[in-house]
Amino acid sequence: MRTKIAVALGTVYVVWGSTYLAIAVADRTLPPLLMLAARFALAGGLLYAWSTWRGDVRAARPGRHEWKAAAIVGGLLLFVETGGVAWAEQRVASGLTALLIAAVPLFTALLDRTFFGIRLSLGALAGIATGLLGVAVLVGASVHVDPVGAAVILGGALAWAAGSAYGRVAQLPQAPFLSAAMQMLCAAALLAVAGAAMGEVGAVHPAAISAASLASFGYLVVFGSILAFTAYGWLLRSGASSVLVSTYAYVNPAIAVLLGWLFAGEPVGGRELAAGAIILASVGMLVLARHAPHEDAEPTPETVGPYLRRKEAQDRPVQPVPRLADLRRMAP
């Protein structure tokens, strides 16, 4: 299991780190929200067709409850966070965006503590702080901060943490491809409505769409959505530490800088190297960190479900036992 978690986490690190460059190229001739809607609709449709062919749809028989859970998780992760960031990046510098998104592990730790009673060790808390420091060193000082855009990005980071926490216990299909497909299809519908409301339909000019944008769009569909998002969804239900899974928010900007240096000729200096070392150290601290003593296990449908049922039974008022005289009076 540890090997599978490491492979899935590495996939999320590398692929989502590379999507920064792909999104920048795709957005040159494609409006951001409608591009995301088309991306998730195509990826979700392909995964749902694949799941149908494999028999996962027939086995899971997703109904109203499963689609509701998929709409909530997909809405928080892909509509609020991804769509919100895509809109806000028109007003906020990419460096500040990366720094604000790096709040995801912190929000994850707070939500785990609030709703699941999970307490982190001092080593894990130090790892979170070190990761934030690494991203801050990487992006440097921002010359301008748009408060509306920054608030949208920070709200998106909180939405991603909330969606990830709920995704661990939500009534979603166990098949990872089917679960990811349902979430992406729900998010695609929301993004399409938002894009139309923002007036992006009039900004679509098929003749002006470049080959580079189309190639980047295809990369985002296959690797960013089908591969990496499915891996992330599997990680949420694998039993891996939720804070460890959320460290993608630290590593992705570093991967983006590295790929920009390799493929786009972007300069890399001492600050970038120092930031990369700090980020790697933070991930290492979180990998090695142990939960605090007496901490509850990571939330899963199997562990949280019985807990909620026990709590419901405890909260239910106890009916008094009828006395013999009362029973005699009720007798015909």
C-alpha positions in Angstrom: 0.0 0.0 0.0 2.9 2.4 0.8 4.2 1.9 -2.7 0.8 2.7 -4.3 0.5 5.8 -2.1 4.0 7.0 -3.1 3.3 6.4 -6.8 -0.1 8.2 -6.7 1.3 11.1 -4.7 4.3 11.4 -7.1 1.8 11.5 -10.0 -0.1 14.3 -8.4 3.1 16.2 -7.7 4.6 16.0 -11.2 1.4 16.2 -13.3 -0.3 19.0 -11.4 3.0 20.8 -11.2 3.1 20.7 -15.0 -0.4 22.0 -15.5 0.7 25.5 -14.6 2.5 25.8 -17.9 -0.3 23.9 -19.8 -3.0 26.2 -18.4 -1.1 29.3 -19.3 -0.7 28.1 -22.9 -4.3 27.0 -23.2 -5.7 30.3 -21.8 -4.0 32.3 -24.6 -6.8 31.5 -27.0 -9.5 29.8 -24.8 -11.6 31.5 -22.1 -10.7 30.1 -18.7 -14.0 28.9 -17.3 -15.4 27.4 -20.5 -12.0 25.8 -21.1 -12.3 24.1 -17.7 -15.9 23.1 -18.4 -14.9 21.5 -21.7 -11.9 19.9 -20.0 -13.9 18.2 -17.2 -16.8 17.3 -19.5 -14.5 15.5 -21.9 -12.4 13.8 -19.2 -15.5 12.9 -17.2 -17.4 11.6 -20.2 -14.4 9.4 -21.2 -14.0 8.0 -17.7 -17.7 7.4 -17.4 -17.8 5.5 -20.7 -14.7 3.5 -19.6 -16.4 2.7 -16.3 -19.5 1.6 -18.1 -17.5 -0.7 -20.3 -15.7 -2.2 -17.3 -19.0 -2.8 -15.5 -18.3 -0.4 -12.7 -21.5 1.6 -13.4 -23.6 -1.6 -13.3 -21.9 -2.8 -10.1 -22.2 0.5 -8.3 -25.6 1.6 -9.6 -25.0 5.2 -8.7 -28.3 6.9 -7.6 -29.4 10.2 -6.2 -27.2 10.0 -3.1 -24.1 9.1 -5.0 -24.7 11.9 -7.5 -25.4 14.4 -4.7 -22.1 13.5 -3.0 -20.3 13.8 -6.4 -21.8 17.2 -7.0 -20.7 18.4 -3.5 -17.1 17.1 -3.8 -16.7 18.0 -7.5 -18.3 21.4 -6.8 -15.9 22.3 -4.0 -12.7 20.9 -5.7 -13.2 21.7 -9.3 -15.8 24.5 -9.5 -15.1 26.6 -6.4 -11.3 26.1 -6.2 -10.2 25.4 -9.7 -12.7 27.7 -11.3 -12.2 30.4 -8.7 -8.5 30.3 -9.2 -8.8 30.4 -13.0 -10.9 33.6 -12.7 -8.8 35.2 -10.0 -5.6 34.7 -11.8 -6.8 37.4 -14.2 -6.4 39.8 -11.3 -3.7 38.2 -9.1 0.0 37.4 -9.9 0.8 33.7 -10.3 3.3 33.9 -7.4 0.8 35.2 -5.0 -1.7 32.6 -6.3 0.8 29.8 -5.5 1.4 31.2 -2.0 -2.4 31.5 -1.2 -3.1 28.0 -2.5 -0.3 26.7 -0.2 -2.7 27.3 2.7 -4.5 24.1 1.7 -2.5 21.9 4.2 -3.1 24.3 7.0 -6.9 24.4 6.3 -6.8 20.6 6.0 -5.2 20.3 9.4 -7.8 22.7 11.0 -10.8 20.8 9.4 -9.4 17.4 10.5 -9.1 18.7 14.0 -12.5 20.4 14.1 -14.6 17.6 12.5 -12.7 14.4 13.0 -10.7 15.1 16.2 -7.4 14.5 14.5 -4.5 16.2 16.3 -1.2 16.7 14.6 2.2 16.2 16.2 4.6 19.1 16.6 6.7 17.6 13.8 3.7 17.8 11.4 2.8 21.3 12.4 6.5 22.3 11.8 6.3 20.7 8.4 3.2 22.7 7.5 4.9 25.9 8.6 8.1 25.0 6.7 6.1 24.3 3.5 4.5 27.7 3.7 7.9 29.3 4.2 9.3 27.5 1.2 6.5 28.7 -1.1 6.9 32.2 0.2 10.6 32.1 -0.6 9.8 30.7 -4.0 7.3 33.4 -5.1 9.1 36.3 -3.5 7.4 39.6 -2.7 4.3 40.6 -4.6 4.2 44.2 -5.8 0.4 44.3 -6.0 -2.3 42.5 -4.1 -5.9 42.6 -5.4 -8.1 42.0 -2.4 -11.0 40.5 -4.3 -8.9 38.1 -6.3 -6.8 37.1 -3.2 -10.0 36.5 -1.2 -11.4 34.2 -4.0 -8.2 32.2 -4.1 -8.0 31.8 -0.3 -11.7 30.8 -0.3 -10.9 28.3 -3.0 -8.1 26.8 -0.9 -10.6 26.4 2.0 -13.1 24.8 -0.4 -10.5 22.4 -1.6 -9.6 21.3 1.9 -13.3 21.0 2.8 -14.1 19.0 -0.4 -11.1 16.7 0.3 -12.3 16.1 3.9 -15.8 15.3 2.8 -14.5 13.2 0.0 -13.0 10.8 2.5 -16.4 9.9 4.0 -18.8 10.8 1.2 -21.1 8.2 -0.3 -19.2 7.9 -3.5 -18.6 4.8 -5.7 -15.6 2.8 -4.6 -14.3 2.5 -8.2 -11.9 5.5 -8.5 -12.5 6.1 -12.2 -16.3 6.2 -11.8 -16.0 8.5 -8.7 -13.7 10.9 -10.6 -16.0 10.8 -13.6 -19.1 11.8 -11.7 -17.3 14.6 -9.9 -15.9 16.0 -13.1 -19.3 15.9 -14.9 -21.0 17.7 -12.1 -18.3 20.4 -12.0 -18.4 20.8 -15.8 -22.1 21.7 -15.7 -21.4 24.3 -13.0 -18.4 25.7 -14.8 -20.4 26.0 -18.1 -23.1 28.0 -16.4 -20.6 30.2 -14.7 -18.7 30.8 -17.9 -21.8 31.7 -19.8 -22.8 34.1 -16.9 -19.4 35.7 -17.1 -19.9 36.4 -20.9 -17.2 33.9 -22.0 -19.4 32.4 -24.8 -18.8 35.5 -26.9 -15.1 35.2 -26.4 -14.9 31.8 -28.1 -13.6 32.2 -31.7 -12.8 28.7 -33.1 -10.7 30.1 -36.0 -8.5 31.9 -33.5 -7.8 28.8 -31.3 -4.1 28.0 -31.7 -2.6 24.5 -32.1 -0.6 25.1 -28.9 -3.7 25.8 -27.0 -5.4 22.7 -28.3 -2.4 20.5 -27.5 -2.3 22.0 -24.0 -6.0 21.3 -23.6 -5.5 17.7 -24.6 -2.7 17.3 -22.1 -4.9 18.8 -19.3 -7.7 16.3 -20.2 -5.6 13.2 -20.3 -2.9 13.9 -17.6 -4.3 16.7 -15.5 -7.8 15.3 -15.1 -8.0 11.6 -16.1 -4.7 10.6 -14.5 -3.9 13.0 -11.7 -7.4 13.8 -10.5 -8.2 10.1 -10.3 -5.0 9.5 -8.4 -5.9 12.3 -6.0 -9.4 10.9 -5.4 -7.9 7.5 -4.7 -5.4 9.0 -2.2 -8.3 10.6 -0.3 -9.8 7.2 0.4 -6.5 5.2 0.7 -5.9 5.9 4.4 -3.0 8.2 3.7 -2.7 11.2 6.0 -4.8 14.0 4.7 -2.2 16.6 5.4 0.4 14.5 3.6 -1.9 14.3 0.5 -2.4 18.1 0.6 1.4 18.7 0.3 0.8 18.9 -3.5 0.1 22.6 -2.8 3.8 23.0 -1.7 5.4 20.8 -4.3 3.4 21.9 -7.4 4.9 25.4 -7.6 8.4 24.0 -7.3 7.7 21.5 -10.1 6.3 24.4 -12.2 9.5 26.4 -11.7 11.6 23.4 -12.7 9.6 22.7 -15.8 9.7 26.3 -16.8 13.5 26.2 -16.6 13.7 23.0 -18.6 11.2 23.8 -21.4 10.6 27.5 -21.4 14.0 28.8 -20.6 12.9 30.6 -17.5 15.8 31.5 -15.2 16.4 29.6 -11.9 18.7 31.2 -9.3 19.7 30.7 -5.7 16.3 31.7 -4.3 14.5 29.0 -6.4 17.0 26.4 -5.3 16.7 27.4 -1.7 12.9 27.3 -1.8 13.0 23.9 -3.4 15.2 22.6 -0.6 12.9 24.0 2.0 9.8 22.5 0.3 11.5 19.1 0.1 12.4 19.4 3.8 8.8 20.2 4.7 7.5 17.2 2.8 10.1 15.0 4.5 9.0 16.3 7.9 5.3 15.5 7.1 6.2 12.0 5.8 8.2 11.2 9.0 5.8 12.9 11.4 3.6 10.8 13.6 0.2 11.7 14.8 -0.1 13.0 18.4 -0.8 10.3 21.1 -4.4 9.2 21.4 -5.3 10.6 18.0 -8.3 9.0 16.3 -7.6 7.1 13.1 -7.8 8.8 9.7 -11.5 9.2 8.8 -12.9 6.7 6.3 -16.5 5.6 5.5 -15.9 2.5 7.6 -14.8 4.4 10.7 -16.9 7.5 10.5 -20.1 5.7 9.6 -20.3 3.6 12.8 -19.3 6.6 14.9 -22.2 8.7 13.4 -24.6 5.9 14.0 -23.5 5.5 17.6 -23.8 9.3 18.2 -27.3 9.3 16.6 -28.3 6.5 19.0 -26.9 8.4 21.9 -28.7 11.6 21.0 -32.0 9.8 20.5 -34.3 10.3 23.6 -34.7 7.2 25.7 -38.3 6.0 25.9 -39.4 5.1 29.5 -40.2 1.5 30.2 -44.0 1.2 30.8 -45.1 0.1 34.2 -47.3 -2.9 34.7 -50.3 -0.8 35.9 -50.0 1.3 32.7 -50.0 -1.9 30.6 -53.1 -3.1 32.3 -54.9 0.2 31.7 -54.0 0.0 28.0 -55.3 -3.6 27.7 -58.7 -4.0 26.0 
